[in-house]
Every structure is written in structure tokens, then in C-alpha cells.
């Protein structure tokens, strides 16, 4: 029987987040079913993970940290992945799985929504040619599904760290369909029968285990914006349906993500040790003082003006424990990947919100970082 959940991406994050949640929910009879994982890149590391996942038997997720003042150090077994494929080598099977799936999950990285000049309308007439970009892959698969099941709904959960990720991916796919001159009935299907979920994922997954598996913190959240007809992949304590996703997004974006990227900015500009971890950075008195000043002087005033100060302070309390987790080797170098894009996505909204709210805050650190060229 085909897995009802089709996942694009093989990252250690997905292994310790969505895939683990589904595994735990399966044990309680609260999951839709198993997962088929699809490698969408040509990465050798991804290929190795797919090969290991395809062997079956699951993989370990080592959860280490503090929860409610108590030490957590346990190895969990994730077993939800039923099939693992390489899109380039097994595209016909991916098409078959997509025609039957009830849920699509993706986490394709910071540049995952970028289109490719190699993709064009001729893909629709060639069932063996594989699109290069993820949006084109998804469009081709949804078109094939629509041709067979024109009224079957499907719930799509982008997990990329982009605000309103469901709306963003939908708009890219719909515009691509328009550019390719696809039928109006199919365009209507994309916008009515395909349910594009806006969601927020939050868990620090610091290390990959080889050949497959991950080391993660105890804290985990998958906040999903409620909408009629949405089919959840599972029920889980970390899965939160909400009518106000923006409140959760702001907390994570402007405190955790912004804090991480500020540490990466300091790491790059200060030419700090190549193997420095978040824990080491947090235990540097000068750097820690700068981060705390950034939160207090340039970010918390924004939450004050939004009426979210109490929530922000509570989130910060938990966040400090997370960043000071003595068990995770979370390298700042990993956070610094695609740093220029991350600065724009994490610093610029804080500056824009302060301006929109007419706050008398200079935000000198954020503005200086945005003005500064990203170092290689």
C-alpha cells in the first residue's frame, strides 16, 4: 500500500521533526499513515541518506537537553518512512506516489523555491523527464494527479522557513502554471482543491547521525494555520492548529532566528573559530552581552508595541535554555549558510515593524548588519 504522505527533502531536520512526529503518532494510531521520502537535489549526502532510508528499519533520533528543569537524554526510534526515492532516478514511481498521496510535505532549503531555466511547458508531455526546480516538480506532479483524479483534494505543507510559506509556494506554482498556458480548470484545481497550509516549524536539530538519523533538542513545535478541509498528517503534542499563526511566527523569527543570525553575523565579521558552537558563543561574555542588548533594545520594543511583551519574555526564557543546551553541538557555521538571505528575512522585518509602528528605537546593530556586505 502506498504511503499517504509524500515528503520532498531528506534533511536531518525533517527526520527529527515531521518524520519523528508521524512515527510517534503511528504508535498511538493517530497518524494518516507512512511517509515516502523523495530526494530532490543531486547532493551526495542526500543520496546516502536516501539509500539508508530505503533499507527500512528506521533510524535513531537522539533527543538531548533540558525540559522543565529536568535533563532529557533519550534515543527515539523513527520508523514512519516506508519508501525512499531519488527523483532523478525514480521519477515514474514519484509520479505514481503523488497520484495517490493525501498529504505533501516539503523542506527544500533556503533556495528551494527558486525556478530553473531548464524547466518549461514541454515537461507536461514527457513523463520521464524530471523537472529541475521543486516548484516545477510539484506542478508537474499535481497536473498528472489532476488528470486522473480531477476532484481529489490534497493538503500541502511547506516547512521552509518562509513567512506564509503555503501562500508563497501556491503563488509560485500557480504563476508557473499560467506561464505555461495550462488549462483554466487546472488553475482552479490548484487554488481550490489543493490546500496550501501556512505553517511554522521550530526545533534545533544540531547534528546528523550517519548514515541516517539526527541529534535534536527536546523543544519542538509545528504550528499550522487552521483552514477548512485540511488533512493533518498526524496528531501530536508538538502539532498546534492556530487561527493566529503570525503571533507564533513573530516570536520565532524575531527572537530565535534573528538571534541565531546575529551570532552568525558576529562569527563572520569577527573571524571567530571555524568550529565555534552556539553554546560556546553564548558563553562568551562580550558576545552574550551584545545578543542580550540586541533583544532588549532593538526587538522587545517591537513586541511591546504589538502587545506581546509577556509572550516574548516567556519565549525568551525558554530560548535561553535552548541556546545554552550543553548537549548540542550546534555549529554557528551551519547557521551562517545563505547568510545574506537570512539577514534580509530575519533582520529586515524587525526594522520594518519598528518603522511601521513609529517606534523611537535606533536599531543600530540590525541596520549595520543589513548594510554590511556578507562575508564569504
FIZABA-565762 format. One record per residue (C-alpha): residue in one letter; x, y, z; residue number from 1. Coordinates in Angstrom, 1 decimal. Layout:
<nodes>
+------+--------+--------+--------+-----+
| rest |      u |      v |      w |  nr |
+------+--------+--------+--------+-----+
|    a |      X |      Y |      Z | NUM |
...
+------+--------+--------+--------+-----+
</nodes>
This chain:
<nodes>
+------+--------+--------+--------+-----+
| rest |      u |      v |      w |  nr |
+------+--------+--------+--------+-----+
|    x |    0.0 |    0.0 |    0.0 |   1 |
|    x |    1.4 |    3.4 |   -1.0 |   2 |
|    x |    2.3 |    5.8 |    1.8 |   3 |
|    x |   -0.3 |    8.6 |    2.1 |   4 |
|    x |    2.4 |   11.2 |    3.0 |   5 |
|    x |    4.8 |   12.3 |    0.2 |   6 |
|    x |    7.8 |   14.2 |    1.5 |   7 |
|    x |   10.2 |   16.3 |   -0.5 |   8 |
|    x |   13.5 |   16.7 |    1.3 |   9 |
|    x |   15.7 |   14.3 |    3.3 |  10 |
|    x |   17.2 |   16.8 |    5.8 |  11 |
|    x |   18.1 |   15.9 |    9.4 |  12 |
|    x |   15.5 |   18.5 |   10.4 |  13 |
|    x |   12.6 |   16.6 |    8.8 |  14 |
|    x |   14.0 |   13.4 |   10.3 |  15 |
|    x |   13.8 |   14.8 |   13.8 |  16 |
|    x |   10.6 |   16.8 |   13.3 |  17 |
|    x |    7.8 |   15.8 |   10.9 |  18 |
|    x |    9.0 |   12.2 |   10.4 |  19 |
|    x |    9.5 |   11.6 |   14.1 |  20 |
|    x |    6.1 |   13.1 |   14.9 |  21 |
|    x |    4.4 |   10.8 |   12.4 |  22 |
|    x |    6.4 |    7.8 |   13.8 |  23 |
|    x |    5.2 |    8.6 |   17.4 |  24 |
|    x |    1.7 |    9.2 |   16.2 |  25 |
|    x |    1.6 |    5.9 |   14.3 |  26 |
|    x |    2.4 |    4.1 |   17.6 |  27 |
|    x |   -0.7 |    5.6 |   19.0 |  28 |
|    x |   -2.9 |    5.1 |   16.0 |  29 |
|    x |   -3.0 |    8.9 |   15.4 |  30 |
|    x |   -1.2 |    9.2 |   12.0 |  31 |
|    x |   -2.5 |    9.2 |    8.5 |  32 |
|    x |    0.0 |    6.5 |    7.6 |  33 |
|    x |    3.6 |    6.2 |    6.4 |  34 |
|    x |    5.9 |    8.5 |    4.5 |  35 |
|    x |    7.6 |    8.3 |    1.1 |  36 |
|    x |   10.7 |   10.5 |    1.1 |  37 |
|    x |   11.9 |   12.0 |   -2.2 |  38 |
|    x |   15.4 |   13.4 |   -2.7 |  39 |
|    x |   15.1 |   16.5 |   -4.9 |  40 |
|    x |   18.8 |   17.6 |   -5.2 |  41 |
|    x |   21.9 |   16.0 |   -6.6 |  42 |
|    x |   23.7 |   16.1 |   -3.2 |  43 |
|    x |   25.8 |   13.1 |   -2.4 |  44 |
|    x |   24.9 |   13.4 |    1.3 |  45 |
|    x |   21.1 |   13.3 |    0.4 |  46 |
|    x |   21.7 |   10.3 |   -1.8 |  47 |
|    x |   23.4 |    8.5 |    1.1 |  48 |
|    x |   20.5 |    9.2 |    3.4 |  49 |
|    x |   18.0 |    8.0 |    0.8 |  50 |
|    x |   20.0 |    4.8 |    0.4 |  51 |
|    x |   20.0 |    4.2 |    4.2 |  52 |
|    x |   16.3 |    5.1 |    4.5 |  53 |
|    x |   15.4 |    2.7 |    1.6 |  54 |
|    x |   16.9 |   -0.2 |    3.6 |  55 |
|    x |   14.0 |    0.1 |    6.1 |  56 |
|    x |   14.2 |   -0.4 |    9.8 |  57 |
|    x |   14.1 |    3.3 |   10.7 |  58 |
|    x |   16.7 |    5.4 |   12.3 |  59 |
|    x |   17.6 |    7.0 |   15.7 |  60 |
|    x |   16.8 |   10.5 |   16.9 |  61 |
|    x |   18.9 |   11.4 |   19.9 |  62 |
|    x |   17.0 |   14.0 |   22.0 |  63 |
|    x |   19.2 |   15.8 |   24.5 |  64 |
|    x |   18.6 |   18.9 |   26.6 |  65 |
|    x |   16.5 |   20.3 |   29.4 |  66 |
|    x |   12.8 |   20.3 |   29.7 |  67 |
|    x |   11.1 |   21.9 |   32.7 |  68 |
|    x |   14.3 |   21.9 |   34.7 |  69 |
|    x |   14.9 |   18.2 |   34.1 |  70 |
|    x |   17.6 |   16.6 |   31.9 |  71 |
|    x |   16.4 |   14.8 |   28.8 |  72 |
|    x |   18.8 |   12.3 |   27.2 |  73 |
|    x |   17.0 |    9.6 |   25.2 |  74 |
|    x |   17.2 |    7.9 |   21.9 |  75 |
|    x |   13.9 |    7.6 |   20.0 |  76 |
|    x |   13.3 |    5.3 |   17.0 |  77 |
|    x |   11.7 |    6.9 |   13.9 |  78 |
|    x |   10.1 |    4.4 |   11.7 |  79 |
|    x |    7.5 |    6.3 |    9.6 |  80 |
|    x |    9.5 |    6.3 |    6.3 |  81 |
|    x |    8.2 |    3.4 |    4.2 |  82 |
|    x |    9.9 |    4.3 |    0.9 |  83 |
|    x |   12.8 |    6.5 |   -0.1 |  84 |
|    x |   13.5 |    7.5 |   -3.7 |  85 |
|    x |   15.7 |    9.7 |   -5.8 |  86 |
|    x |   13.6 |   11.9 |   -8.1 |  87 |
|    x |   16.1 |   11.8 |  -10.9 |  88 |
|    x |   16.4 |    8.0 |  -10.9 |  89 |
|    x |   12.9 |    7.0 |  -10.0 |  90 |
|    x |   10.6 |    9.7 |  -11.4 |  91 |
|    x |    7.9 |    7.4 |  -12.6 |  92 |
|    x |    7.5 |    6.0 |   -9.1 |  93 |
|    x |    7.4 |    9.5 |   -7.7 |  94 |
|    x |    4.6 |   10.3 |  -10.1 |  95 |
|    x |    2.7 |    7.2 |   -9.1 |  96 |
|    x |    3.0 |    8.1 |   -5.4 |  97 |
|    x |    1.9 |   11.7 |   -6.0 |  98 |
|    x |   -1.3 |   10.5 |   -7.7 |  99 |
|    x |   -2.3 |    8.7 |   -4.5 | 100 |
|    x |   -0.9 |   10.8 |   -1.7 | 101 |
|    x |   -3.2 |   12.7 |    0.6 | 102 |
|    x |   -0.5 |   15.0 |    2.1 | 103 |
|    x |    2.6 |   16.6 |    0.7 | 104 |
|    x |    5.4 |   17.9 |    3.0 | 105 |
|    x |    8.4 |   19.8 |    1.9 | 106 |
|    x |   11.6 |   21.3 |    3.3 | 107 |
|    x |   13.8 |   22.1 |    0.3 | 108 |
|    x |   16.2 |   24.6 |    1.9 | 109 |
|    x |   16.7 |   28.3 |    1.6 | 110 |
|    x |   16.7 |   28.3 |   -2.2 | 111 |
|    x |   14.1 |   25.6 |   -2.6 | 112 |
|    x |   11.5 |   27.8 |   -4.3 | 113 |
|    x |   13.9 |   29.1 |   -7.0 | 114 |
|    x |   12.9 |   28.3 |  -10.5 | 115 |
|    x |   15.2 |   26.9 |  -13.2 | 116 |
|    x |   15.6 |   28.0 |  -16.8 | 117 |
|    x |   15.8 |   24.3 |  -17.7 | 118 |
|    x |   12.1 |   23.8 |  -16.9 | 119 |
|    x |    9.4 |   24.6 |  -19.4 | 120 |
|    x |    6.0 |   23.5 |  -20.7 | 121 |
|    x |    7.4 |   20.6 |  -22.6 | 122 |
|    x |    7.7 |   18.8 |  -19.3 | 123 |
|    x |    4.0 |   18.2 |  -19.4 | 124 |
|    x |    4.3 |   15.9 |  -22.4 | 125 |
|    x |    7.3 |   13.9 |  -21.3 | 126 |
|    x |    6.5 |   11.6 |  -18.3 | 127 |
|    x |   10.1 |   10.5 |  -17.9 | 128 |
|    x |   11.8 |   13.9 |  -17.9 | 129 |
|    x |   12.5 |   15.3 |  -14.4 | 130 |
|    x |   11.9 |   19.0 |  -13.7 | 131 |
|    x |   14.9 |   20.7 |  -12.0 | 132 |
|    x |   13.2 |   23.0 |   -9.6 | 133 |
|    x |   11.0 |   22.0 |   -6.7 | 134 |
|    x |    8.0 |   24.2 |   -7.8 | 135 |
|    x |    8.2 |   22.7 |  -11.3 | 136 |
|    x |    8.3 |   19.2 |   -9.9 | 137 |
|    x |    5.3 |   19.9 |   -7.8 | 138 |
|    x |    3.4 |   21.5 |  -10.7 | 139 |
|    x |    4.1 |   18.5 |  -13.0 | 140 |
|    x |    3.0 |   16.1 |  -10.3 | 141 |
|    x |   -0.2 |   17.9 |   -9.4 | 142 |
|    x |   -1.1 |   18.2 |  -13.1 | 143 |
|    x |   -0.6 |   14.5 |  -13.5 | 144 |
|    x |   -2.7 |   13.8 |  -10.4 | 145 |
|    x |   -5.5 |   16.2 |  -11.6 | 146 |
|    x |   -5.6 |   14.4 |  -15.0 | 147 |
|    x |   -6.5 |   11.1 |  -13.1 | 148 |
|    x |   -8.3 |   12.5 |  -10.1 | 149 |
|    x |   -9.6 |   16.0 |  -11.0 | 150 |
|    x |  -11.6 |   16.4 |   -7.8 | 151 |
|    x |   -9.4 |   14.7 |   -5.2 | 152 |
|    x |   -8.2 |   17.2 |   -2.6 | 153 |
|    x |   -4.6 |   17.2 |   -1.4 | 154 |
|    x |   -3.1 |   19.0 |    1.6 | 155 |
|    x |    0.3 |   20.6 |    1.0 | 156 |
|    x |    2.6 |   21.5 |    4.0 | 157 |
|    x |    5.7 |   23.5 |    3.1 | 158 |
|    x |    8.1 |   23.6 |    6.0 | 159 |
|    x |   10.6 |   26.0 |    4.5 | 160 |
|    x |   11.4 |   29.0 |    6.8 | 161 |
|    x |    9.5 |   31.5 |    4.8 | 162 |
|    x |    6.6 |   33.6 |    6.2 | 163 |
|    x |    3.3 |   32.4 |    4.8 | 164 |
|    x |    5.1 |   29.5 |    3.1 | 165 |
|    x |    1.9 |   27.9 |    1.9 | 166 |
|    x |    0.7 |   31.1 |    0.2 | 167 |
|    x |    4.1 |   31.7 |   -1.2 | 168 |
|    x |    4.5 |   28.3 |   -2.7 | 169 |
|    x |    1.0 |   28.3 |   -4.1 | 170 |
|    x |    1.5 |   31.6 |   -5.8 | 171 |
|    x |    4.8 |   30.4 |   -7.4 | 172 |
|    x |    3.2 |   27.2 |   -8.7 | 173 |
|    x |    0.0 |   28.9 |   -9.9 | 174 |
|    x |    2.1 |   31.6 |  -11.8 | 175 |
|    x |    4.2 |   28.9 |  -13.3 | 176 |
|    x |    1.0 |   27.1 |  -14.5 | 177 |
|    x |   -0.2 |   30.4 |  -16.0 | 178 |
|    x |    3.2 |   31.0 |  -17.7 | 179 |
|    x |    3.0 |   27.5 |  -19.2 | 180 |
|    x |   -0.5 |   28.1 |  -20.5 | 181 |
|    x |   -2.1 |   25.2 |  -18.6 | 182 |
|    x |   -5.9 |   24.8 |  -18.6 | 183 |
|    x |   -8.2 |   27.1 |  -16.5 | 184 |
|    x |   -9.8 |   24.1 |  -14.9 | 185 |
|    x |   -6.4 |   23.0 |  -13.6 | 186 |
|    x |   -5.7 |   26.5 |  -12.3 | 187 |
|    x |   -9.0 |   26.4 |  -10.4 | 188 |
|    x |   -8.0 |   23.0 |   -9.0 | 189 |
|    x |   -4.6 |   24.4 |   -7.8 | 190 |
|    x |   -6.5 |   27.1 |   -5.9 | 191 |
|    x |   -9.5 |   25.2 |   -4.6 | 192 |
|    x |   -8.8 |   21.5 |   -4.2 | 193 |
|    x |   -5.1 |   21.9 |   -3.3 | 194 |
|    x |   -5.0 |   23.1 |    0.3 | 195 |
|    x |   -1.7 |   25.0 |    0.8 | 196 |
|    x |   -1.0 |   25.2 |    4.6 | 197 |
|    x |    0.9 |   28.1 |    6.1 | 198 |
|    x |    3.0 |   26.6 |    8.9 | 199 |
|    x |    5.9 |   27.3 |   11.2 | 200 |
|    x |    8.4 |   24.7 |   12.3 | 201 |
|    x |   10.6 |   25.1 |   15.3 | 202 |
|    x |   13.2 |   22.7 |   16.6 | 203 |
|    x |   17.0 |   22.9 |   16.8 | 204 |
|    x |   18.4 |   19.8 |   15.1 | 205 |
|    x |   22.2 |   20.2 |   15.6 | 206 |
|    x |   23.8 |   17.2 |   14.1 | 207 |
|    x |   23.2 |   14.5 |   11.6 | 208 |
|    x |   23.9 |   10.8 |   12.5 | 209 |
|    x |   25.4 |    8.6 |    9.9 | 210 |
|    x |   24.1 |    7.1 |    7.7 | 211 |
|    x |   20.8 |    8.5 |    8.8 | 212 |
|    x |   19.4 |   10.0 |   12.0 | 213 |
|    x |   19.8 |   13.2 |   14.0 | 214 |
|    x |   20.5 |   14.8 |   17.3 | 215 |
|    x |   17.9 |   17.3 |   18.4 | 216 |
|    x |   16.7 |   19.4 |   21.4 | 217 |
|    x |   13.6 |   18.4 |   23.4 | 218 |
|    x |   11.7 |   21.5 |   22.3 | 219 |
|    x |    9.6 |   21.1 |   19.2 | 220 |
|    x |    6.7 |   23.0 |   17.5 | 221 |
|    x |    4.8 |   22.6 |   14.3 | 222 |
|    x |    2.3 |   25.5 |   14.2 | 223 |
|    x |   -0.2 |   25.2 |   11.4 | 224 |
|    x |   -2.7 |   27.8 |   10.3 | 225 |
|    x |   -6.2 |   26.3 |   10.5 | 226 |
|    x |   -8.3 |   26.1 |    7.3 | 227 |
|    x |  -11.4 |   24.1 |    6.3 | 228 |
|    x |  -10.7 |   20.7 |    4.8 | 229 |
|    x |   -7.0 |   20.5 |    5.8 | 230 |
|    x |   -5.9 |   16.9 |    6.3 | 231 |
|    x |   -3.3 |   16.6 |    9.1 | 232 |
|    x |   -0.5 |   14.0 |    8.7 | 233 |
|    x |   -0.8 |   13.2 |   12.4 | 234 |
|    x |   -2.0 |   14.3 |   15.8 | 235 |
|    x |    0.9 |   15.1 |   18.1 | 236 |
|    x |    1.6 |   17.2 |   21.2 | 237 |
|    x |    4.0 |   19.3 |   19.1 | 238 |
|    x |    1.5 |   20.0 |   16.3 | 239 |
|    x |   -0.6 |   23.1 |   17.0 | 240 |
|    x |   -3.5 |   24.3 |   14.9 | 241 |
|    x |   -3.9 |   28.0 |   15.3 | 242 |
|    x |   -6.0 |   30.9 |   14.0 | 243 |
|    x |   -3.2 |   33.3 |   14.6 | 244 |
|    x |    0.0 |   31.9 |   13.0 | 245 |
|    x |    1.6 |   35.3 |   12.8 | 246 |
|    x |    2.0 |   35.6 |   16.6 | 247 |
|    x |    4.0 |   32.3 |   16.6 | 248 |
|    x |    6.0 |   33.3 |   13.5 | 249 |
|    x |    7.0 |   36.7 |   15.0 | 250 |
|    x |    8.3 |   35.1 |   18.2 | 251 |
|    x |   10.4 |   32.6 |   16.4 | 252 |
|    x |   11.6 |   34.9 |   13.6 | 253 |
|    x |   12.4 |   37.9 |   15.8 | 254 |
|    x |   13.9 |   36.1 |   18.8 | 255 |
|    x |   15.3 |   32.7 |   17.8 | 256 |
|    x |   16.0 |   33.1 |   14.1 | 257 |
|    x |   17.2 |   36.7 |   14.5 | 258 |
|    x |   19.3 |   35.7 |   17.5 | 259 |
|    x |   20.9 |   32.9 |   15.5 | 260 |
|    x |   21.7 |   35.1 |   12.6 | 261 |
|    x |   23.1 |   37.8 |   14.8 | 262 |
|    x |   25.5 |   35.2 |   16.2 | 263 |
|    x |   26.4 |   34.2 |   12.7 | 264 |
|    x |   27.0 |   37.9 |   11.7 | 265 |
|    x |   29.4 |   38.3 |   14.7 | 266 |
|    x |   31.1 |   35.0 |   13.8 | 267 |
|    x |   31.7 |   36.1 |   10.2 | 268 |
|    x |   32.7 |   39.7 |   10.9 | 269 |
|    x |   34.8 |   38.7 |   13.9 | 270 |
|    x |   36.6 |   35.9 |   12.1 | 271 |
|    x |   35.7 |   33.7 |   15.1 | 272 |
|    x |   36.8 |   30.0 |   15.4 | 273 |
|    x |   35.6 |   27.9 |   12.5 | 274 |
|    x |   34.2 |   25.2 |   14.7 | 275 |
|    x |   32.5 |   27.5 |   17.3 | 276 |
|    x |   29.2 |   26.3 |   18.6 | 277 |
|    x |   26.1 |   28.3 |   19.7 | 278 |
|    x |   26.9 |   27.1 |   23.3 | 279 |
|    x |   30.4 |   28.5 |   23.1 | 280 |
|    x |   29.2 |   31.8 |   21.6 | 281 |
|    x |   26.6 |   32.1 |   24.3 | 282 |
|    x |   29.2 |   31.6 |   27.0 | 283 |
|    x |   31.4 |   34.4 |   25.6 | 284 |
|    x |   30.6 |   37.3 |   28.0 | 285 |
|    x |   31.1 |   40.0 |   25.3 | 286 |
|    x |   29.1 |   38.3 |   22.6 | 287 |
|    x |   26.4 |   37.2 |   25.0 | 288 |
|    x |   26.0 |   40.8 |   26.3 | 289 |
|    x |   25.7 |   42.1 |   22.7 | 290 |
|    x |   22.9 |   39.5 |   21.9 | 291 |
|    x |   21.0 |   40.3 |   25.1 | 292 |
|    x |   21.3 |   44.1 |   24.3 | 293 |
|    x |   20.0 |   43.4 |   20.8 | 294 |
|    x |   17.0 |   41.6 |   22.1 | 295 |
|    x |   16.3 |   44.2 |   24.9 | 296 |
|    x |   16.9 |   47.4 |   22.9 | 297 |
|    x |   16.1 |   46.5 |   19.3 | 298 |
|    x |   13.5 |   43.7 |   19.4 | 299 |
|    x |   11.5 |   43.7 |   22.6 | 300 |
|    x |   10.2 |   47.3 |   22.0 | 301 |
|    x |    8.5 |   45.9 |   18.9 | 302 |
|    x |    6.7 |   43.3 |   20.9 | 303 |
|    x |    5.8 |   46.0 |   23.5 | 304 |
|    x |    4.1 |   47.9 |   20.8 | 305 |
|    x |    2.3 |   44.8 |   19.5 | 306 |
|    x |    1.0 |   43.9 |   22.9 | 307 |
|    x |    3.1 |   40.7 |   23.0 | 308 |
|    x |    5.7 |   41.6 |   25.6 | 309 |
|    x |    4.7 |   38.9 |   28.1 | 310 |
|    x |    4.7 |   36.2 |   25.4 | 311 |
|    x |    8.1 |   37.5 |   24.1 | 312 |
|    x |    9.6 |   37.4 |   27.6 | 313 |
|    x |    8.3 |   33.9 |   28.2 | 314 |
|    x |    9.6 |   32.7 |   24.8 | 315 |
|    x |   13.0 |   34.3 |   25.6 | 316 |
|    x |   13.2 |   32.5 |   28.9 | 317 |
|    x |   12.7 |   29.1 |   27.1 | 318 |
|    x |   15.0 |   30.2 |   24.3 | 319 |
|    x |   18.0 |   31.0 |   26.5 | 320 |
|    x |   17.8 |   27.5 |   27.9 | 321 |
|    x |   17.7 |   26.1 |   24.3 | 322 |
|    x |   20.7 |   28.2 |   23.2 | 323 |
|    x |   22.6 |   27.1 |   26.3 | 324 |
|    x |   21.8 |   23.5 |   25.9 | 325 |
|    x |   25.0 |   21.8 |   27.0 | 326 |
|    x |   24.3 |   18.6 |   24.9 | 327 |
|    x |   24.0 |   20.1 |   21.4 | 328 |
|    x |   27.0 |   20.8 |   19.2 | 329 |
|    x |   25.1 |   23.4 |   17.0 | 330 |
|    x |   27.8 |   24.9 |   14.8 | 331 |
|    x |   27.5 |   28.6 |   14.0 | 332 |
|    x |   29.0 |   27.8 |   10.6 | 333 |
|    x |   25.8 |   25.9 |    9.8 | 334 |
|    x |   23.6 |   28.8 |   10.8 | 335 |
|    x |   25.8 |   31.1 |    8.6 | 336 |
|    x |   24.9 |   29.3 |    5.4 | 337 |
|    x |   22.9 |   31.5 |    3.0 | 338 |
|    x |   23.6 |   34.3 |    5.5 | 339 |
|    x |   22.8 |   37.2 |    3.2 | 340 |
|    x |   19.3 |   35.8 |    2.5 | 341 |
|    x |   18.8 |   35.1 |    6.2 | 342 |
|    x |   19.7 |   38.7 |    7.2 | 343 |
|    x |   17.1 |   40.0 |    4.9 | 344 |
|    x |   14.4 |   37.6 |    6.1 | 345 |
|    x |   15.2 |   38.0 |    9.8 | 346 |
|    x |   16.6 |   41.5 |   10.4 | 347 |
|    x |   14.7 |   43.5 |    7.9 | 348 |
|    x |   11.2 |   42.6 |    9.3 | 349 |
|    x |   12.2 |   43.8 |   12.7 | 350 |
|    x |   13.4 |   47.1 |   11.3 | 351 |
|    x |   10.3 |   47.4 |    9.1 | 352 |
|    x |    7.9 |   46.7 |   12.0 | 353 |
|    x |    9.6 |   49.3 |   14.2 | 354 |
|    x |    9.2 |   51.9 |   11.4 | 355 |
|    x |    5.6 |   50.9 |   10.8 | 356 |
|    x |    4.8 |   51.2 |   14.5 | 357 |
|    x |    6.7 |   54.6 |   14.6 | 358 |
|    x |    9.0 |   53.4 |   17.4 | 359 |
|    x |   11.8 |   55.7 |   18.7 | 360 |
|    x |   14.4 |   52.9 |   18.6 | 361 |
|    x |   17.6 |   53.3 |   16.6 | 362 |
|    x |   18.2 |   49.5 |   16.0 | 363 |
|    x |   21.8 |   50.3 |   15.2 | 364 |
|    x |   23.0 |   46.7 |   15.3 | 365 |
|    x |   20.3 |   45.4 |   12.9 | 366 |
|    x |   20.7 |   48.3 |   10.5 | 367 |
|    x |   24.5 |   48.0 |   10.4 | 368 |
|    x |   24.3 |   44.3 |    9.7 | 369 |
|    x |   21.8 |   44.8 |    6.9 | 370 |
|    x |   24.1 |   47.5 |    5.4 | 371 |
|    x |   27.2 |   45.3 |    5.7 | 372 |
|    x |   28.1 |   43.1 |    2.8 | 373 |
|    x |   28.0 |   39.4 |    3.7 | 374 |
|    x |   31.5 |   37.9 |    4.1 | 375 |
|    x |   32.3 |   34.7 |    2.3 | 376 |
+------+--------+--------+--------+-----+
</nodes>
